Every structure is written in structure tokens, then in C-alpha cells.
Amino acid sequence: MRLYLVRHGETEWNKERRIQGRADIPLNEFGRRLAEKTAAGLREIAFDVCYTSPLARAKETAQIILSGRNVPIIDEVRIAEMAFGEYEGKRCTSQAWELPESYHDFFDAPERYQAPPGGENFEDVKRRTGGFLEELYQRNERGIQTVLIVTHGAALAGMINGIKKLPIAEYWGEGVHKNCAVTEVSVENGVPAIVAENVVYYDDEVKPWKI
């Protein structure tokens, strides 16, 4: 089995460095263009099925990547973005900081991060995304060989952290993946291994997330 894990295209909130979480923010035009270029990069991959976060920015990315193909697209709530509760919509850049100072732990010390009211912690996200992947690995026996999975920055990091069997302290690994970046995973006998990580099929400049 091969999995292709994709972060959604850019949104206006991405540009403004606002925390999105479960806020249902659509792609912007640049985000759609990134998805179109990713579709071209993946055009030779014969996907059997796609699982997408039900949030609009992920679902539209999946639809663009699979445009013109007869591939089922299935909503999967377990790969929706991390919930940030009352932090959603807040900006978190050095130029416009609208959060408690403790939020620095989110990137700098994830093992110490405390979720706000209505939010999730990293263990929650890793548990639900990992549960989805474990269930998916078993579907190989039913003829599903090549799977597209479209999700979000923190949810994707949780999946990769679980695949690599790393502690929460190393949750971010190489950092937040770029919009529309692709990570390829091979699954043999139920055991996943990363083949390629954070690959992009465009030459547009996408600035990395930095506080």
C-alpha cells in the first residue's frame, strides 16, 4: 500500500498567520493554483480512494488534485485539523501577537503545550489520526493499494510523528509542511515507512511558518 499525505493549499488566514483549527476557511486563489500544480505532479499516480478532512480548505484541495478522475473522495473527521478552541482566529506573529506567551510552547516545547478551552492537545491529535491510519493499514487486504489523504499542518505532523514513533517533544520534526506538500508512505504488512517527505510540485515561494 502507498499513501500520499498532502497538506491543503493556502488560505487567507495562512497568509495572515491566523490560527485556523476547526474554523472553516476556504482556499484563496494562490492556494488553488498550488493545488492545480500538485495535481499535475501527481497525475501519473493511480489513486484508488481519497480520504479528506471535511473542512473546506482540505476538501477543495482534494477535489482539485483529483479533478477529471473517477476517484471516490470520503470525508474523514479524524484527519480534521487540531482544534484550538478560543485561540482560533488569533494572529501569532512577532508583528501581531494575540495569544498568551505560553503559546510559544506550541512550537518550541510541544510536550508542555496546554490546550485552551475547547482545544485539543498533541496527544489527542496523535491518537485520533493514528487510529485512522491503523484502520487504513488493514484495508490493504480489500484491494485498496494507493490512497490520497488530504489534511492539515498539525494533523499531518501528528500522523508523521506517529509513523516515525517519535515522542511529543519532537512533534514538529522538520517543521510545518508547506501548503500542498506531499509525503509518500509505504505500508508493508501493516508497518508504515516514509519514502519521501514534504515534497512540492511547484516553484512558487511559500514562506515557512515562523513566529
C-alpha positions in Angstrom: 0.0 0.0 0.0 1.1 3.6 -0.8 -0.2 6.6 1.0 0.2 10.2 -0.3 -0.3 12.6 2.6 -1.0 16.2 1.5 -1.4 19.4 3.4 -4.2 21.7 2.0 -3.5 24.7 -0.2 -3.0 28.2 1.1 -5.8 30.3 2.7 -6.0 34.0 3.6 -5.6 33.0 7.2 -2.4 31.2 6.4 -1.1 34.4 4.8 -2.2 36.4 7.8 -0.7 33.9 10.2 -4.0 33.3 12.0 -4.8 30.1 13.8 -7.4 28.2 11.8 -8.1 25.0 13.6 -11.7 24.0 13.0 -12.6 27.4 11.5 -13.8 26.5 8.0 -11.7 28.9 5.9 -11.6 28.3 2.1 -8.6 28.3 -0.2 -7.5 31.5 -1.7 -6.6 31.8 -5.4 -3.0 31.1 -4.7 -3.9 28.0 -2.8 -6.0 26.8 -5.7 -3.0 27.3 -8.0 -0.8 25.3 -5.7 -3.3 22.5 -5.7 -3.5 22.6 -9.5 0.3 22.3 -9.8 0.2 19.4 -7.3 -2.5 17.7 -9.3 -0.1 17.9 -12.3 2.7 16.5 -10.2 0.6 13.5 -9.1 -1.2 12.9 -12.4 0.6 9.6 -13.0 -0.4 8.2 -9.6 -3.5 5.9 -10.0 -5.3 6.5 -6.7 -7.9 4.1 -5.5 -9.5 6.3 -3.0 -9.1 9.7 -1.3 -9.8 10.5 2.4 -10.0 14.2 3.2 -10.7 16.3 6.2 -14.2 17.6 5.9 -13.0 21.2 6.3 -13.4 23.2 3.0 -9.7 24.0 2.5 -8.7 20.4 2.6 -11.8 19.1 0.6 -11.3 21.6 -2.2 -7.6 20.7 -2.4 -8.6 17.0 -2.8 -11.2 17.9 -5.4 -8.7 19.9 -7.4 -6.0 17.2 -7.3 -8.5 14.6 -8.4 -10.3 16.7 -11.0 -11.4 14.7 -14.0 -10.7 11.4 -12.3 -13.2 8.8 -11.1 -11.8 8.5 -7.6 -14.1 8.5 -4.5 -13.5 11.3 -2.0 -14.5 10.4 1.5 -14.8 12.8 4.4 -12.9 11.6 7.5 -13.3 13.7 10.6 -10.3 12.0 12.3 -8.0 13.9 10.0 -9.5 17.3 10.5 -7.2 20.0 11.9 -6.3 20.3 15.6 -9.0 22.2 17.5 -7.7 25.4 19.1 -10.8 26.5 20.8 -10.8 30.1 21.8 -7.4 30.7 20.1 -8.9 30.3 16.6 -8.7 33.4 14.5 -5.9 34.9 16.6 -2.7 36.0 15.0 0.6 34.6 16.1 3.5 36.5 14.5 6.1 38.7 16.1 4.4 41.7 14.4 0.9 40.8 15.7 0.8 38.6 18.7 -2.7 38.0 20.1 -2.1 35.0 22.3 -0.7 34.2 25.8 3.0 34.0 26.0 2.7 30.3 26.9 1.6 29.7 23.3 5.2 29.7 22.4 5.3 26.2 23.8 3.1 25.1 20.8 6.2 25.0 18.5 9.1 25.3 20.9 8.1 22.8 23.6 5.0 20.8 22.4 5.4 18.4 25.4 4.5 21.4 27.6 1.6 22.8 25.5 -1.6 23.3 27.3 -4.7 23.4 25.1 -7.1 26.4 25.7 -10.8 25.8 26.4 -12.4 24.0 23.5 -9.0 22.9 22.2 -7.0 19.7 21.8 -3.6 18.8 23.0 -1.0 17.0 20.8 -1.8 13.6 22.4 -5.4 14.0 21.3 -4.5 14.7 17.7 -1.9 11.9 17.5 -4.4 9.4 19.0 -7.2 10.1 16.5 -5.0 10.5 13.4 -3.1 7.4 14.4 -6.3 5.4 14.9 -7.4 6.4 11.3 -4.1 5.2 9.9 -4.1 1.9 11.8 -7.6 1.2 10.4 -6.4 2.1 6.9 -3.4 -0.2 7.0 -5.8 -3.1 7.4 -7.8 -2.2 4.3 -4.9 -3.3 2.1 -6.4 -6.8 2.2 -9.5 -5.5 0.5 -7.7 -4.3 -2.6 -7.0 -0.7 -1.7 -3.4 0.0 -2.8 -2.9 3.7 -3.4 -4.5 6.3 -1.2 -4.6 10.1 -1.2 -5.0 11.7 2.2 -5.6 15.5 2.4 -5.3 17.1 5.8 -3.8 20.0 7.7 -0.5 21.1 9.2 -0.9 20.0 12.8 -2.9 16.9 12.0 -0.3 15.9 9.4 2.5 16.4 11.8 0.7 14.1 14.2 0.5 11.4 11.6 4.2 11.6 10.7 5.2 11.8 14.4 3.3 8.5 14.9 4.7 6.8 11.8 8.2 7.7 13.0 7.4 6.6 16.6 8.7 9.9 18.0 7.8 11.5 21.3 5.6 14.5 21.6 8.7 16.7 22.2 9.6 16.0 18.6 6.1 16.5 17.3 7.1 19.0 14.6 10.0 17.1 13.1 11.2 19.0 10.1 8.6 21.8 10.8 5.2 22.6 9.5 4.9 21.2 6.0 4.4 23.7 3.1 0.9 24.1 1.6 0.2 21.3 -0.8 3.4 19.5 0.2 3.3 15.7 -0.4 4.6 12.9 1.9 4.8 9.4 0.5 4.4 6.4 2.8 4.9 2.8 2.0 3.0 0.2 4.1 4.2 -3.4 4.2 2.5 -5.9 6.4 0.8 -3.1 8.3 4.1 -1.3 9.0 4.5 2.2 7.5 7.7 3.8 6.4 8.2 7.2 4.9 9.6 7.2 1.4 9.7 11.0 0.8 8.6 13.9 2.9 7.4 17.5 2.3 7.8 17.3 -1.5 6.3 20.2 -3.5 5.4 20.2 -7.2 5.6 24.0 -7.7 8.3 26.6 -7.8 6.2 29.4 -6.2 7.6 30.9 -3.0 5.7 29.7 0.1 7.1 31.2 3.2 7.6 28.8 6.1 5.5 29.3 9.2 7.6 31.2 11.7 6.5 33.1 14.8 
